[in-house]
Amino acid sequence: MDPLNEEWERALAIVAHPDDLEYGAASAVARWTSQGKHVAYLLATHGEAGIDSMPPEECARVREAEERASAAEVGVTQVEFLDHADGLIEYGIPLRRDFALAIRRFRPQVVMTINHRDTWGGSSVNMADHRHVGIAVIDAVRDAANRWVFTEAGGPEPWHGVQMVLVNASPAATHFVDVTGIIERGIASLERHAAYLAYIGQDAREFLTSSAAGAGQRCGVAFATTFEVLAP
C-alpha cells in the first residue's frame, strides 16, 4: 500500500453511528488535526439502538455525549448528528440529500466514510447501516457537485472541491496513514465510548493496538490506519 496523500486542509467524516470513526480512523484524524487540518464529523444517527439494556432515548443521549468527548480527544470540535433511525438506515434520496447538502455546507477537500462493502474481509458480514451510509456518501460527493441535483431554495452552492473519498476499514484498502506516534490519542478517543465498550465487553487498547499493528506490519510501519481511496 502507498502512503495517503496529505496535501489538503479540510475533511468531513460521514458515518452511521457514534464509535464508527473510533475503530481506527480517529488515530489518523489525530495526526491530521495535529498538522493543522480541519476535520468535522457528521453522524447519520444518534446510536440509539446500540445498547440493548438502555432505552433508546437514554442511549441516544449517552452515546451522543460520548461521541463529542471522543472527537475532542483527537482535535475535532465540529460534530453534528442527523435523525436517521439507528439500525434502520435506508439507502435512498433522503440520505443522499442530507449528505450532499452537508458536503456543500462544509466544503471539504476530503470526505471519509465507513466500509460500504458486504464484509470486513473473509466471512465477517458488514451491517446494513454501514453499507447504506458508505454508498450514499460516495454518491453524495457527486451529487454535491451537480447544480441541478438537490436544488433547495437558499441551499448552499454546489461544491466541486472533493479530491478523494476515504473508506475506512475497507477490505479493499489501497493506502495507509502512519499513526505510530499518535495512536495513544486514538486509543483515548475510543475509550471515551465507555458505556458502549462496557456493553460489548471490549478493551479499547487491546483492540486498537492489535489492529493497527497488523495494518502496520503490512505497510512497513509500527502502527497504521488503512483506507480505500476512491476518486470522486
Rosetta silent file (secondary structure, phi, psi, omega in degrees, C-alpha in Angstrom):
SEQUENCE: MDPLNEEWERALAIVAHPDDLEYGAASAVARWTSQGKHVAYLLATHGEAGIDSMPPEECARVREAEERASAAEVGVTQVEFLDHADGLIEYGIPLRRDFALAIRRFRPQVVMTINHRDTWGGSSVNMADHRHVGIAVIDAVRDAANRWVFTEAGGPEPWHGVQMVLVNASPAATHFVDVTGIIERGIASLERHAAYLAYIGQDAREFLTSSAAGAGQRCGVAFATTFEVLAP
SCORE:     score description
SCORE:     0.000 S_00000001
   1 L     0.000  151.150  179.055    0.000    0.000    0.000 S_00000001
   2 E   -95.069  152.757  172.281    1.048    3.591   -0.627 S_00000001
   3 E   -63.419  144.364  179.126    1.096    6.384    1.963 S_00000001
   4 L   -71.015  138.472  173.569   -2.005    8.558    1.776 S_00000001
   5 L   -65.764  123.119 -179.279   -1.627   11.960    0.134 S_00000001
   6 L  -112.704   23.800  177.786   -1.939   14.521    2.922 S_00000001
   7 L   -87.399   70.637  178.243   -1.739   17.661    0.772 S_00000001
   8 L  -157.840  169.374 -173.670   -5.135   19.004    1.811 S_00000001
   9 L  -124.111  -26.161 -173.575   -6.621   21.146    4.579 S_00000001
  10 E  -130.380  133.425  178.180  -10.308   20.263    5.178 S_00000001
  11 E  -133.707  148.998  172.720  -12.053   16.915    5.692 S_00000001
  12 E  -125.125  123.477  177.391  -15.584   15.797    6.511 S_00000001
  13 E  -101.404  124.850 -179.104  -16.144   12.350    8.016 S_00000001
  14 E  -121.591  117.554 -179.224  -19.643   10.918    7.492 S_00000001
  15 E  -137.556  179.230 -174.927  -20.563    7.678    9.256 S_00000001
  16 L   -85.419  -46.095 -167.205  -23.602    5.890   10.664 S_00000001
  17 L  -131.252  155.595  162.898  -23.046    5.651   14.424 S_00000001
  18 L   -55.968  133.831 -178.510  -21.151    7.019   17.414 S_00000001
  19 L    94.901  -15.928 -179.066  -17.961    4.875   17.617 S_00000001
  20 L   -58.021  -38.750 -177.302  -17.716    4.136   13.853 S_00000001
  21 L   -79.182  -20.014 -171.537  -14.778    6.523   13.479 S_00000001
  22 L   -82.158  -13.097  178.796  -13.017    5.430   16.633 S_00000001
  23 L   -85.973   52.602  174.267  -12.170    1.918   15.451 S_00000001
  24 L   125.799  -48.418 -175.303   -9.045    3.093   13.645 S_00000001
  25 H   -64.344  -33.540 -176.588   -9.869    6.265   11.710 S_00000001
  26 H   -61.099  -30.706  176.988   -9.652    8.537   14.764 S_00000001
  27 H   -63.192  -40.772  176.079   -5.921    7.848   15.076 S_00000001
  28 H   -66.601  -39.056  178.236   -5.455    9.235   11.552 S_00000001
  29 H   -60.311  -41.853  177.952   -7.709   12.167   12.429 S_00000001
  30 H   -59.343  -41.170  177.493   -5.464   12.948   15.421 S_00000001
  31 H   -61.675  -44.415 -175.925   -2.461   13.046   13.092 S_00000001
  32 H   -68.529  -43.451  179.425   -4.248   15.379   10.695 S_00000001
  33 H   -66.366  -31.180  177.064   -5.517   17.823   13.308 S_00000001
  34 H   -68.901  -19.512  175.119   -2.017   17.949   14.804 S_00000001
  35 L   -86.123   -2.930 -179.742   -0.868   19.091   11.346 S_00000001
  36 L    95.193    6.059  178.113   -3.364   21.947   11.497 S_00000001
  37 L   -76.527  154.856  176.965   -6.005   20.380    9.259 S_00000001
  38 E  -102.893  125.309  177.902   -9.708   20.903    9.993 S_00000001
  39 E  -125.417  132.227  176.023  -11.816   17.758   10.353 S_00000001
  40 E  -119.675  154.005  179.503  -15.567   17.711   11.055 S_00000001
  41 E  -114.974  139.226  170.538  -17.833   14.766   11.888 S_00000001
  42 E  -130.286  123.079 -178.757  -21.366   14.082   10.647 S_00000001
  43 E  -112.724  134.803 -176.717  -23.251   11.083   12.037 S_00000001
  44 L   -71.561  -27.761 -178.234  -26.415    9.741   10.423 S_00000001
  45 L  -130.857  175.848  173.786  -27.883    8.540   13.736 S_00000001
  46 L   -98.982    4.863 -179.601  -27.585    9.130   17.464 S_00000001
  47 L    70.774   26.163 -170.553  -26.734    5.458   18.090 S_00000001
  48 L   -69.756  -17.685 -179.356  -29.986    4.995   19.981 S_00000001
  49 L  -104.010   16.994 -170.039  -30.350    1.277   19.204 S_00000001
  50 L   -88.919  -14.550 -177.717  -26.792    0.331   20.114 S_00000001
  51 L  -128.099  110.588 -172.189  -27.130   -0.821   23.736 S_00000001
  52 L   -59.150  -33.726 -174.936  -29.780   -3.470   24.414 S_00000001
  53 L   -85.457    2.066 -174.233  -30.050   -2.713   28.140 S_00000001
  54 L  -123.347  128.189  177.942  -30.629    1.028   27.659 S_00000001
  55 L   -57.182  147.113 -175.046  -33.853    2.667   26.366 S_00000001
  56 H   -54.113  -41.096 -178.433  -33.337    4.434   23.021 S_00000001
  57 H   -63.392  -44.092  178.989  -33.857    7.965   24.361 S_00000001
  58 H   -68.841  -41.799 -179.503  -31.291    7.490   27.110 S_00000001
  59 H   -60.097  -42.945  178.778  -28.942    5.614   24.813 S_00000001
  60 H   -60.334  -43.491 -179.603  -29.014    8.451   22.277 S_00000001
  61 H   -63.215  -45.889 -178.417  -28.163   10.988   24.971 S_00000001
  62 H   -65.542  -46.325 -174.626  -25.305    8.885   26.350 S_00000001
  63 H   -73.586  -31.886  174.954  -23.800    7.961   23.023 S_00000001
  64 H   -65.058  -42.900  178.528  -24.015   11.464   21.596 S_00000001
  65 H   -63.961  -40.974  178.793  -22.150   12.796   24.640 S_00000001
  66 H   -63.504  -39.282 -179.504  -19.551   10.028   24.311 S_00000001
  67 H   -66.708  -40.254  178.370  -19.022   10.858   20.640 S_00000001
  68 H   -63.667  -42.197  177.950  -18.472   14.548   21.328 S_00000001
  69 H   -66.026  -38.713  178.838  -15.944   13.700   24.054 S_00000001
  70 H   -63.748  -44.335  178.885  -14.312   11.164   21.756 S_00000001
  71 H   -61.821  -40.529 -179.003  -13.991   13.691   18.937 S_00000001
  72 H   -60.944  -31.977  179.523  -12.422   16.226   21.296 S_00000001
  73 H   -61.454  -26.826 -177.842   -9.649   13.743   22.122 S_00000001
  74 L  -113.866   21.490  171.881   -8.452   13.930   18.512 S_00000001
  75 L    83.227   18.797  179.308   -8.931   17.648   17.966 S_00000001
  76 L  -104.951  121.932 -179.399  -12.408   17.633   16.397 S_00000001
  77 L  -110.334  -13.967 -177.617  -14.827   20.231   17.753 S_00000001
  78 L  -103.130  103.293 -178.126  -17.458   20.219   14.990 S_00000001
  79 E  -130.243  121.807 -179.633  -19.745   17.187   15.468 S_00000001
  80 E  -124.397  151.951 -178.517  -23.264   17.039   14.021 S_00000001
  81 E  -125.486  136.117  170.446  -25.980   14.386   14.149 S_00000001
  82 L   -95.712  177.432 -173.961  -28.800   13.621   11.735 S_00000001
  83 L  -113.804   31.681  173.445  -32.018   11.864   12.720 S_00000001
  84 L   -71.908  152.566 -172.404  -31.949    8.698   10.643 S_00000001
  85 L   -79.850  122.207  178.305  -33.056    5.616   12.598 S_00000001
  86 L   -59.049  127.702 -179.145  -30.235    3.576   14.113 S_00000001
  87 L    87.695  -12.363 -175.039  -30.328    0.060   12.698 S_00000001
  88 L  -130.224   24.571 -179.277  -32.840    1.043   10.016 S_00000001
  89 L   -63.947  129.537  179.688  -30.924    3.450    7.768 S_00000001
  90 L  -107.252  131.863  171.029  -32.258    3.227    4.238 S_00000001
  91 L   -70.140  135.101  177.623  -30.221    3.987    1.153 S_00000001
  92 L   167.726 -172.757 -175.145  -32.150    6.450   -0.976 S_00000001
  93 H   -60.948  -44.061 -179.945  -32.735   10.046   -1.992 S_00000001
  94 H   -59.099  -40.051 -179.993  -33.312   11.463    1.539 S_00000001
  95 H   -67.814  -46.308  178.040  -29.989   10.040    2.755 S_00000001
  96 H   -60.461  -40.103  179.445  -28.115   11.251   -0.318 S_00000001
  97 H   -61.781  -48.627 -179.522  -29.721   14.685    0.032 S_00000001
  98 H   -57.185  -43.593 -177.562  -28.691   15.054    3.675 S_00000001
  99 H   -71.949  -41.737 -179.001  -25.118   14.089    2.872 S_00000001
 100 H   -63.929  -42.308  179.623  -24.844   16.173   -0.316 S_00000001
 101 H   -66.370  -34.936  176.585  -26.125   19.309    1.407 S_00000001
 102 H   -66.504  -40.912  178.642  -23.669   18.740    4.260 S_00000001
 103 H   -63.252  -41.581  176.816  -20.785   18.388    1.799 S_00000001
 104 H   -62.812  -36.738 -176.825  -21.825   21.649    0.126 S_00000001
 105 H   -75.174  -43.135 -178.223  -22.003   23.341    3.502 S_00000001
 106 H   -79.602  -28.928  178.044  -18.696   22.038    4.908 S_00000001
 107 L    54.319   57.001 -179.290  -16.847   22.289    1.553 S_00000001
 108 L   -84.033  158.820  170.093  -14.201   19.641    2.299 S_00000001
 109 L   -90.716  -23.611  179.666  -11.346   18.524    0.098 S_00000001
 110 E  -128.548  134.468  172.823  -11.527   15.022    1.586 S_00000001
 111 E  -117.835  131.122 -178.676  -14.624   13.030    2.532 S_00000001
 112 E  -117.863  143.393  177.304  -14.219    9.996    4.769 S_00000001
 113 E  -146.882 -178.370 -177.659  -16.730    7.241    5.478 S_00000001
 114 E   -92.571  161.581  179.903  -17.114    3.706    6.823 S_00000001
 115 L   -50.803  122.873 -179.659  -16.729    0.465    4.877 S_00000001
 116 L   -99.155    0.098 -174.316  -19.559    0.119    2.342 S_00000001
 117 L   -84.992  166.318 -172.603  -18.701   -3.403    1.238 S_00000001
 118 L   -65.959  -28.773 -179.167  -20.604   -6.579    2.156 S_00000001
 119 E  -132.960  170.828  172.662  -17.923   -7.858    4.531 S_00000001
 120 L   -90.540    2.372 -173.268  -14.974   -6.648    6.590 S_00000001
 121 L   118.611  136.085 -176.935  -12.926   -9.295    4.787 S_00000001
 122 L    72.349 -136.648 -174.405  -13.465  -13.014    4.882 S_00000001
 123 L  -103.941    8.869 -178.982  -16.839  -14.140    6.238 S_00000001
 124 L   -80.953  106.527 -172.707  -17.470  -11.261    8.676 S_00000001
 125 E   -75.597  134.496  176.976  -20.690   -9.669    7.367 S_00000001
 126 L   -84.055  143.441 -176.954  -20.970   -5.875    7.406 S_00000001
 127 L   -79.134  158.351 -174.090  -24.241   -4.423    8.736 S_00000001
 128 H   -60.450  -40.749 -179.232  -26.774   -2.617    6.554 S_00000001
 129 H   -55.464  -45.569 -179.494  -26.326    0.804    8.217 S_00000001
 130 H   -64.704  -45.736 -177.864  -22.637    0.872    7.303 S_00000001
 131 H   -62.510  -44.896 -176.462  -23.227   -0.345    3.758 S_00000001
 132 H   -68.932  -42.133  177.947  -26.042    2.106    3.073 S_00000001
 133 H   -64.080  -46.262 -177.891  -24.231    5.103    4.550 S_00000001
 134 H   -58.397  -47.481  179.430  -20.995    4.301    2.730 S_00000001
 135 H   -65.320  -41.521  179.871  -22.639    4.031   -0.686 S_00000001
 136 H   -62.915  -37.329  177.787  -24.760    7.135   -0.051 S_00000001
 137 H   -63.764  -46.330  179.729  -21.642    9.131    0.866 S_00000001
 138 H   -59.056  -43.996  179.010  -19.886    8.072   -2.337 S_00000001
 139 H   -69.387  -36.961 -177.243  -22.927    9.079   -4.381 S_00000001
 140 H   -66.652  -27.837  176.711  -23.450   12.311   -2.419 S_00000001
 141 H   -61.228  -42.958  176.542  -19.978   13.564   -3.308 S_00000001
 142 H   -70.496  -40.939  178.030  -21.045   13.575   -6.948 S_00000001
 143 H   -57.252  -42.250 -175.862  -24.495   14.927   -6.074 S_00000001
 144 H   -61.458  -26.197 -177.760  -22.904   17.829   -4.177 S_00000001
 145 H   -88.361   -9.937 -174.211  -21.080   18.927   -7.320 S_00000001
 146 L   -98.300  112.346 -176.601  -24.162   18.885   -9.561 S_00000001
 147 L   -59.881  -26.616 -173.766  -26.023   22.204   -9.585 S_00000001
 148 L   -98.708   11.602  173.913  -29.204   20.565  -10.863 S_00000001
 149 L  -114.176  131.665 -178.080  -29.409   17.921   -8.113 S_00000001
 150 L    56.280   70.185 -173.522  -30.957   18.901   -4.765 S_00000001
 151 L   -97.013   43.868  179.848  -31.843   22.445   -5.788 S_00000001
 152 L   -57.104  132.939  178.777  -33.328   23.547   -2.459 S_00000001
 153 L   -61.329  131.396  178.946  -34.040   27.272   -2.386 S_00000001
 154 L    78.073    3.650 -179.844  -31.488   29.060   -0.278 S_00000001
 155 L   -75.541  168.497 -179.671  -29.295   25.965   -0.013 S_00000001
 156 L   -65.996  153.294  179.707  -25.506   26.036   -0.209 S_00000001
 157 L   -66.095  153.014  176.920  -23.817   26.376   -3.574 S_00000001
 158 L   -54.791  151.612 -178.759  -22.554   23.207   -5.333 S_00000001
 159 L  -126.485  118.036 -178.529  -19.134   22.003   -4.230 S_00000001
 160 L  -104.009    8.804 -167.334  -16.666   20.561   -6.745 S_00000001
 161 L   -91.241    3.787  179.193  -13.693   20.543   -4.395 S_00000001
 162 L   -72.667  122.008 -177.737  -13.640   16.959   -3.093 S_00000001
 163 L   -91.021  -29.388 -179.923  -10.324   15.455   -4.153 S_00000001
 164 E  -162.695  154.371  174.146  -10.827   11.957   -2.773 S_00000001
 165 E  -109.969  128.367  179.990  -13.135    9.742   -0.754 S_00000001
 166 E  -105.452  123.514  178.979  -11.514    7.684    2.010 S_00000001
 167 E  -106.689  108.152 -178.415  -13.219    4.435    3.010 S_00000001
 168 E   -78.474  147.620  176.021  -12.024    3.318    6.437 S_00000001
 169 L    63.383   23.216  178.424  -11.847   -0.382    7.404 S_00000001
 170 L   -76.600  139.696  174.272  -12.369   -1.492    3.810 S_00000001
 171 L   -71.700   -8.088  178.570  -11.205   -5.000    2.882 S_00000001
 172 L  -110.381   38.122 -176.805  -10.017   -3.417   -0.386 S_00000001
 173 L   -58.658  142.718 -178.961   -7.684   -0.864    1.257 S_00000001
 174 L  -120.894  -20.686 -174.799   -5.223    0.854   -1.073 S_00000001
 175 E  -138.798  163.508 -179.820   -3.439    3.433    1.136 S_00000001
 176 E  -137.528  159.214  172.066   -2.279    3.883    4.704 S_00000001
 177 E  -120.433  127.467  177.912   -1.609    6.550    7.302 S_00000001
 178 E   -76.285  113.115 -179.076    1.285    6.041    9.712 S_00000001
 179 L  -111.338   21.642 -175.073   -0.157    6.568   13.211 S_00000001
 180 L   -54.648  -44.535 -175.073    2.873    5.271   15.094 S_00000001
 181 L   -87.521    2.366 -171.416    3.497    8.456   17.034 S_00000001
 182 L  -137.806    7.407 -175.410   -0.107    9.304   17.753 S_00000001
 183 H   -62.669  -26.162  179.240   -2.010    6.072   18.363 S_00000001
 184 H   -60.566  -33.327  177.682   -2.417    6.898   22.067 S_00000001
 185 H   -71.559  -34.251  174.813   -4.818    9.672   21.113 S_00000001
 186 H   -65.164  -40.688  177.008   -6.788    7.241   19.008 S_00000001
 187 H   -63.384  -45.606  178.654   -6.993    4.851   21.956 S_00000001
 188 H   -59.954  -36.208  179.446   -8.133    7.674   24.242 S_00000001
 189 H   -64.748  -46.863  178.115  -10.790    8.557   21.674 S_00000001
 190 H   -65.794  -36.705 -179.286  -12.224    5.021   21.616 S_00000001
 191 H   -63.012  -21.879  177.671  -12.035    4.790   25.412 S_00000001
 192 L   -66.124  -17.177  177.302  -14.459    7.708   25.628 S_00000001
 193 L   -86.781   56.369 -171.165  -17.177    5.298   24.454 S_00000001
 194 H   -62.953  -44.124 -178.094  -17.253    3.805   27.944 S_00000001
 195 H   -65.178  -42.266 -179.248  -20.919    2.771   28.031 S_00000001
 196 H   -69.159  -42.641  179.177  -20.751    1.092   24.647 S_00000001
 197 H   -63.745  -38.198  177.586  -17.443   -0.664   25.359 S_00000001
 198 H   -64.380  -38.689 -179.490  -18.800   -1.949   28.665 S_00000001
 199 H   -65.147  -43.576 -177.171  -21.874   -3.297   26.870 S_00000001
 200 H   -89.917   -6.231  176.830  -19.884   -5.199   24.224 S_00000001
 201 L    68.215   44.517 -176.450  -17.109   -6.178   26.646 S_00000001
 202 L  -118.061  142.715  176.125  -14.231   -4.814   24.598 S_00000001
 203 L   -97.548  118.837 -174.825  -10.904   -3.327   25.645 S_00000001
 204 H   -61.371  -45.550 -177.419  -10.084   -0.288   23.519 S_00000001
 205 H   -63.508  -45.902 -179.149   -6.316   -0.500   23.914 S_00000001
 206 H   -61.527  -45.363 -177.753   -6.125   -4.192   23.098 S_00000001
 207 H   -63.989  -51.017 -173.265   -8.326   -3.854   20.019 S_00000001
 208 H   -69.927  -40.682  179.668   -6.654   -0.786   18.521 S_00000001
 209 H   -66.068  -37.361  178.646   -3.049   -1.769   19.168 S_00000001
 210 H   -66.342  -49.040 -177.581   -3.686   -5.203   17.680 S_00000001
 211 H   -68.575  -40.649 -179.480   -5.466   -3.954   14.567 S_00000001
 212 H   -69.788  -32.988  176.518   -3.082   -1.018   13.997 S_00000001
 213 H   -68.601  -39.971  177.475   -0.045   -3.274   14.472 S_00000001
 214 H   -62.648  -43.514  177.240   -1.446   -5.740   11.943 S_00000001
 215 H   -65.964  -40.134  179.200   -2.003   -2.953    9.437 S_00000001
 216 H   -61.829  -37.825  179.237    1.419   -1.526   10.211 S_00000001
 217 H   -61.866  -37.275  179.067    3.090   -4.834    9.503 S_00000001
 218 H   -73.150  -24.100 -173.374    1.566   -4.833    6.021 S_00000001
 219 H  -104.984   -3.907  177.491    2.612   -1.216    5.436 S_00000001
 220 L    83.996   21.441  176.585    6.146   -1.250    6.869 S_00000001
 221 L  -131.761  171.877 -178.585    5.463    0.897    9.962 S_00000001
 222 L   -69.765  -48.133 -178.894    4.741    0.111   13.610 S_00000001
 223 L  -136.177  136.863 -178.377    1.074    1.238   13.588 S_00000001
 224 E  -143.391  155.504  168.225   -1.142    2.180   10.655 S_00000001
 225 E  -116.504  135.817 -175.981   -4.699    3.016    9.666 S_00000001
 226 E  -112.663  153.456 -179.110   -5.740    1.918    6.186 S_00000001
 227 E  -140.914  145.499  163.874   -8.179    3.369    3.661 S_00000001
 228 E   -88.558  123.497 -176.859   -9.630    2.501    0.298 S_00000001
 229 E  -102.655  124.622 -179.534   -9.161    5.672   -1.732 S_00000001
 230 E  -117.268  143.419  174.457  -11.774    6.495   -4.380 S_00000001
 231 L   -82.149  137.646  179.974  -11.770    9.279   -6.950 S_00000001
 232 L   -69.097    0.000    0.000  -14.928   11.442   -6.827 S_00000001
